[in-house]
Amino acid sequence: MVGRYGDGWKIRVHAAPERGRANEEVVSLLAETLGVTPRDLRVVAGHTARDKIVELDRLTREEAERRLSSGEEHA
């Protein structure tokens, strides 16, 4: 996790944007940070774009924000 980026979050992944690898890494990183399983997350927009919208089950927006904030890198 990198941190806030406007109304969203900036995430840095190392996977190449080929055959969905970067999307898989985004979902995996978010699942780990949020303490949920990868199947609780799905990319719903931006599959082939740099900016993505990810839908999350099982957490409220407030709880997700709190967990993401605690997982931010502080550089």
C-alpha positions in Angstrom: 0.0 0.0 0.0 1.2 3.5 -0.7 -1.6 5.6 0.6 -4.4 8.0 -0.2 -4.7 9.3 -3.7 -7.6 11.8 -3.9 -10.8 9.9 -3.0 -9.1 6.6 -3.6 -6.0 4.6 -2.7 -2.7 4.2 -4.5 -1.3 0.7 -4.6 2.0 -0.3 -6.0 2.3 -3.8 -7.5 5.2 -5.4 -9.3 3.3 -7.8 -11.6 3.2 -7.0 -15.3 -0.1 -5.9 -16.6 -0.4 -9.0 -18.7 -3.1 -11.6 -18.6 -4.7 -10.1 -15.5 -1.5 -10.6 -13.3 -1.6 -7.0 -12.0 -5.3 -7.3 -11.2 -4.6 -10.5 -9.3 -1.8 -8.9 -7.3 -4.0 -5.9 -6.5 -6.7 -8.2 -5.2 -4.2 -10.2 -3.2 -2.6 -7.2 -1.6 -5.9 -5.6 -0.7 -7.2 -8.9 0.8 -4.1 -9.3 2.9 -4.2 -5.6 4.1 -7.9 -5.8 4.8 -7.8 -9.2 6.5 -10.3 -10.7 4.1 -10.1 -13.5 1.5 -9.4 -12.7 -2.2 -12.8 -14.0 -3.2 -14.3 -11.1 -1.1 -12.8 -8.6 -3.6 -13.3 -8.2 -7.3 -12.1 -5.6 -9.9 -15.4 -4.2 -11.3 -14.0 -1.5 -13.5 -10.6 -0.7 -15.1 -9.5 -4.3 -15.8 -7.0 -3.1 -18.4 -6.5 0.4 -17.1 -4.2 1.9 -14.5 -7.1 3.1 -12.4 -9.4 0.4 -11.0 -12.6 0.1 -9.0 -12.6 -2.8 -6.6 -15.8 -4.0 -4.9 -15.5 -5.5 -1.4 -17.9 -7.8 0.5 -18.0 -8.3 4.3 -16.7 -4.9 5.5 -18.3 -1.5 5.8 -16.7 1.4 3.9 -15.6 2.9 7.3 -14.0 -0.4 8.4 -12.2 -0.8 5.1 -10.9 2.8 5.3 -9.6 2.2 8.9 -7.8 -1.0 7.9 -6.3 0.6 4.8 -5.1 3.6 6.8 -3.3 1.3 9.2 -1.6 -0.5 6.3 -0.3 2.6 4.6 3.5 3.0 4.0 4.9 6.0 5.8 7.8 7.2 3.7 
